[in-house]
Amino acid sequence: MYESFNMAQLWKLPAIYIIENNQYAMGTSIERSSATTQLSQRGASFGIPGEQVDGMDVLAVRDAVKKAVERARAGEGPYILEVKTYRYRGHSMSDPAKYRTKEEVDEVKKTRDPIDHVKMLLQAAKATEDELKTIDNEIKAIVAEAVQFAQESPEPDPSELYTDVYVEVSA
């Protein structure tokens, strides 16, 4: 990661690094696993600016990404966005998430859930229950179609493993 930061800054690449910070590594809180909890500052030694954004607020994320994209398109080089979010479940199926309390998870769901937040914004904009149900059904249909496509698609040929990973350059 750090070498990519270095090269991106040297060459002023229009790279936007997005760090999803869900507060926990496999089973350890960020406070216990990282000397600094402001992951957006990990590019500071390379001169790469960064910012934290509330990943539970879709509009805040949209605005931060828009700003980062405008910066990249203006030729100002790389940028780091730390999207602070929260993982409700364990890291994997084998992770029972016993490193936090049910009360902690319930509190985040109750007060900061991004879907509930957008629903409140839509209701404040006078969206009706029928309109919200229509949106919900459309989203469920898109997800179901994507799942079906993935399940019915053949596995890629093993020869594709290195496709677009390396670029061959002739001398």
C-alpha positions, 0 to 999 in steps of 0.5 A, spaced: 500 500 500 505 504 501 509 503 495 502 505 491 502 511 495 509 513 494 508 512 486 501 515 486 504 521 489 510 522 485 507 521 478 501 525 481 496 520 479 488 521 479 488 515 484 482 515 490 484 510 495 478 508 499 479 505 506 473 502 509 473 503 516 468 498 519 471 499 526 474 492 527 479 487 524 477 480 524 476 480 531 480 486 534 477 494 535 481 499 531 483 502 537 487 495 539 490 494 533 492 500 530 497 506 533 493 511 529 485 510 528 485 516 523 486 511 517 485 517 512 492 520 515 496 514 512 498 518 506 501 524 510 508 522 510 507 522 502 504 528 502 497 525 500 491 529 503 485 525 506 479 525 510 474 521 514 467 521 512 461 518 515 460 511 511 453 511 515 451 517 511 450 516 504 449 523 502 456 525 506 459 519 502 456 522 495 459 529 497 466 526 499 467 522 493 464 528 488 470 532 491 475 527 491 473 526 483 473 533 482 480 533 485 483 527 481 480 530 475 483 537 476 490 533 476 491 534 483 494 527 485 492 522 489 487 522 495 485 518 501 477 517 503 476 513 510 469 511 510 467 510 517 462 505 517 460 499 522 459 492 521 453 489 524 456 482 524 462 478 524 468 478 519 466 471 516 461 465 518 466 463 523 466 469 527 461 470 532 463 477 534 463 476 541 468 482 542 462 487 542 456 487 546 449 486 543 447 493 546 453 496 542 450 493 535 443 494 537 445 502 538 448 503 532 442 499 528 437 504 532 441 510 531 445 510 525 443 505 520 444 508 513 438 505 510 433 508 515 437 514 515 435 515 507 428 512 508 427 518 513 430 523 508 425 520 503 419 521 508 421 528 509 421 529 502 414 527 502 415 520 499 409 515 500 409 508 503 407 506 496 413 509 493 418 507 498 415 500 497 416 500 490 423 502 491 424 497 496 421 492 491 426 494 485 432 494 489 430 487 491 429 485 484 436 488 482 439 484 487 436 477 486 437 478 478 445 479 480 445 473 485 441 469 479 446 471 474 452 470 479 450 463 480 448 461 473 455 464 470 460 459 469 467 459 473 472 463 469 477 459 466 484 458 470 488 461 464 484 468 466 487 468 473 493 473 471 489 477 465 490 484 466 494 483 473 501 485 469 502 488 463 507 485 458 512 491 455 516 489 449 523 492 450 
